[in-house]
Amino acid sequence: MTASTSTAVATELTDVPAVTILCHVRPDADTIGSGLALGLALDRLGVDVEVAFPDTVALPATLAGLPGAKLLVVEGDVVGHPVVVSVDAASLSRLDSLATIFTAAQRSVTIDHHASNDGFGDLDLIDPTADCTAVLVLSVLDAMGVVVDAEIATCLYAGLVTDTGSFRWARPESFRVAARLIDAGVDARAWSRMLLDTHPFRWFSMVSSVLGGAQLVPAACGGDGLVYAVIPHDVLSGMSWEESESVVDIVRTADEAEVAAVFKETGPASWTVSLRSKRSVDLVPIAAAHGGGGHRHASGYSDIGTADEVVTRLLGSL
């Protein structure tokens, strides 16, 4: 494991005949956008490229419509080339069933922006100050001298606009990157609408049900307050991962709470927990205490048990 610069990663990926790019389980726009942007760039350099993610859940239709989707291969068809790159995975476990592809590689590279990532590749480009992994991929492409055209820019923009909450918590550099990507040909209005402001009609019923049961715990987090909501399996069933994940961005708007949590029952008694904070609470140690990780203000973890049990365990750790 070696802490690396964008130039070092670019050198690693220069003149290689084939590369496997792995995205994390329950893929979001940053991991898929980063993977496809890097894949498109390498493909245009004549590299044999495959991009894959664990087939735990289906890829949302919006992400499947990103340029470069032709490079996606189903889990069972992954070859596993000698050079493997992980994008936006905070840990090896986030690659789920594809982790063995990564560890079997002759050379492995991680590109990520999660503060909880200690590095698990031969080369690790990890920068927690970056708003998204997509901007790190852009730095690698720049170091390789790749021309960022409209298709590559669109994939990068998908990661940037979603991980910054439509730039609501973006650093100044992200606005400069956005301007560059739009200048390259991204239809920012159309993609922002598709990625952030488009939901199936049944989403409204799910949100109504979940928000009606939301709970406020003013004393939590040293008096800064916690608001949480639970999405049981029967309500979650039929919803894409992307749709269920959007709930936390609604719950987090509660003025009386510094921290928001959404418990999603992905299978009977099997939960994923999304955490968000606004200003003062660092979520990384909280998520780490439950076996997860992430960013200071956006983290998550998995748990097993009844709804009452998983909620009680989180409350007991705050």
N, C-alpha and C positions, 0 to 999 in steps of 0.2 A: 504494500500500500504506500503510495507516494502522493503527497499533496502536489497538485499540478496547476500550471497556468493554461490559459487557452491555447497558447503557442505549443506547449508540450502535447496537448491532446490533438491539435491540428497535425503536428508532426507524426503522431502515432497513426493517424487516419490517412495520411498521405501515401499514395502508391500501394495501398493494400488491395488485394483482388476481391475480397468479399467481407462484408460486415453484417452482423446480426444486431439489431437495435431492439431493446426490450423496454416496454412501458409497464407501469405498475398495475396491480390488480385494481378492479373497479376504476377504470381509466377516466380521467378528466381531460379537459382541453389542454392543460399544460403538458401533461405527459404525452398525449397523442400528437398535439401540435409540434412539440419539440422533436418527437421521434420521426414524424413525417417530414419536417423541415430538414433535419439532418439526413434522412433517407433520400429525399429528393436531390439534395446537393451532391451526395455521394453517387447516386444513380447517374447524374449528369456528368460525373467524372469517369464513368465507365465501371464503377464498382458494382459487384453483385450484392444487392441489398435485400434484406428481409426485415420487416418491422412486425412485432408481435406483442400481445398482451395476454395474460392468463384468461382463459375462457370462463371465468367464474360468472360474469354477467355479460350481457350483450352490449356492444358498443352503441351509444345513443346515435340516432339517425343523423343528428346535426354533425357530430364528429366524423361519422362515416362519409359525410359529404365533403370533407376537407380535401384540398388538392393532395395528390400523392397517396390516396387511399388504396390505389392499385398495388402498393408495396406491402400492404397488410397481409399476413398469412395467418391461418388458424393455428392454434396451439399445436395440434397434432402433426402439422406439416412443417414445423420449424426445423431447419437443418442444423443450426448451431455452428456458425462459421468460426474460424480460429480467433477472430477479433470480435468481441461482443461489447456493446455499449448499453449501459442502463441510463435512462433519462427520467428524472424527477422521482426516483424511488428513494425514500429516506433510509431504507435499510434493505438488506438482502431478502428479508422475509416479505417485503412488499412486492417482490417479483413472484411470490407464491410458487406455483408449480413450475415456473420457468427459471427458478433460482439455480437449478442444476445445470441449465444451459450456460448460465453466467459463470459458475464456478468451474465448468469443464473447459472454458475457453483458454487458448494459449496466452492471450492478452485480454485483459478486461479493463474497461473504463467506466467510471461513474461520473455523470454530470447532474448536479442537483443543487438546490438552494435551501434545503431544510436544515435548521440549526441543530437538530438532533442527529444528523448524519455524521457518524464518526469515520466514514469511508470504508468501503469493502471491495474496492477494485485494485488492480495493479497501478492504475493512475486514477486519481480522484480530483475532479474539478468541482469543488464544493464552495459555494459563496453564500452564506446566510444573509448578506446585505442585498442580494439580488431579489427583486420582487417576484421573479418567476424563473423557472429553468429555461424558458424560451430565450431570455436575454443572454444566458450563458451559452446556449447553442449558437446564437447570433455571433457572439465573440469568437467562438471556434471557427465559424464559417468565414468571418473576417480574416482570421489568422491564416486560413487556408486560401484566401484570395478568391472565394466564391462570390459570384454575382448574385445578389439577393433579388430575385425577380418577384413578380406578383404572386405566384403560387407559393414559393417559399415564405414570402412575407405574410401571406394569409395564415399559414400554419403557425408562424411565430406570433402573429397578432392574437390568434385564438387563445394561446397560453397567457399572453400579456393582459388582455382585457378581462379575462375571467379571474386570474389570480390577484388582480388589483381591485376587484369588485367594481369594474367599469371605471377604474382610476380613482376611486374614492379614497383609497389608502396607498396610492402610488407615490414612490419617491420621484424627485425631479427628473432623474435620468430616464425613468419610464416614459415620461411625456416626450422626451427627445427621441427615444426609440420608436414610440408610436408614430410620431411625425415622419420619421424615416420610412417606416413600413407603409404608411399611407401614401407617401410619395412614390413608393415602389409599385403601387397599384392596388392596395387592399381596399375593398369596398367596406369601409369601417361601419357605415350605417347599417348595411345589410347584415354583416356578421355580428355586430353587437346586438342587433335585434334577435337574430336566430339563437345566439348563444345565451343571452341573458333575459330576454323578454318574450319568449315564446314557450307556451305550455299547452298540453292537451287539455281539453275541457274537463276531464275527470280529475285533473290536478286540483281544481277548485274545491271539489268535495273532499279530497284528501286533506288539503290545507285547512279547510273549515273544521273538519273533525279533530285534527291534531291541535290546532290553536285553541279550540274550545276546551281542551284539557290541559293547557299549559299551566305551569305552577311557578310562583315567585317565592324565593326564599331570601328575604332581605338580610338575614344575619350571616349568610354564607360569605366566604371569601373575606373574612375580617370585617364584615359589615358593608362591603361593596355590593353585595347582592348577586344572586344567581337566578336566572330564569331558565326553565327547562321544559321540553316537550317530549312525548313518547309516541313513536309510530309503531304500533304492533304489526305483526306479520300479516294479518288479514287485511289491514289497511294498506300496507306497503306492497302487497302482492299486486302485480300488474303494472306497477310504477317502475320506470327506469331508475337506475342509480342516480342519474343526474337530477331527476325530478325530486327524489327524496332529499338529496343533498341541498337543494335550494331552500328547504324549510328553515335551516339554521340562519340564513340571511334575513329571514323575516323575524324570527324569534330574537335575534340579537339587537333588534331596534328598541326593545323595552328600555325606557329611560331609567327605570329603577334598578337595573342590574348591570354590573360591570362584566359579568361572564354569562354566556349562553351555552346550553348543552342540548343536543337533540339525540335521543336514543332511537336507533333504527333496528328493528328486529328483522334481520335478513333471512333468518330461518328459525324454526322453533327453538326458543331459548338461546339463540345466537344473535349477538348484538354488535353493531358498530356505533361508536359514540363520537359525535363531532362537537368540538369545543371552540368557542370564539371569545375573545376578550377585546375590550375597547382601548384601554389606556394603561392601566397600572399592573395588571396581573399577567405574569409570565406563565403560559400554559405548558411549556415544554416539560418542566419537572412534574407537573400534575399528570400529564399524559404518560410520561416515562414510568411513573409509579404504578401505572396500570398496564405496562408493557407496550405502550405506544410511543408516539413522538410527533414532530412537526415543527411549527414556528412558534414564536413568542405569543402571537395573537391568534393563531389558527393551528390547532392540533387535533389529534384523535387517537382512538385505541379501540380494541375489541374486548368483549366480555361475554360471559355465559351465565345464564340463570333466568329467573323470572324478572319482570319489569321492576318490581319492588326491590329485588336484590341488587340489580345493577345500579339503580338510582341511589339506593342506600350506600353502596360502596363508594360512589363518587362523592356524595355529600360528606361521608366520613373522612375523605381525603382533602377536603377544602378547608 
